[in-house]
């Protein structure tokens, strides 16, 4: 699966709420393998769709969540799919 086509399903995993990358990936491991998930989420953070929330208790495992841009992207795509 191309990276561009995997971005939307990964963003949709974040609709259930924030979590560490591993927690979010474990919501549906069939979307892609762990290595690809890490690469794509890094790209999505760089592009402004995801953001990390620093955690003082677990600095090595930051919480990741959708940004406003990410939520908008997911809702637009979900609306487009429901129209088809």
Secondary structure, DSSP 8 states (H G I E B T S, - for coil): --HHHHHHHHHHHGGG--B-HHHHHTT-TTSS-HHHHHHHHHHHHHTTSEEEE--SS-TTS-EEEE-HHHHHHHHHHHHHHHH-
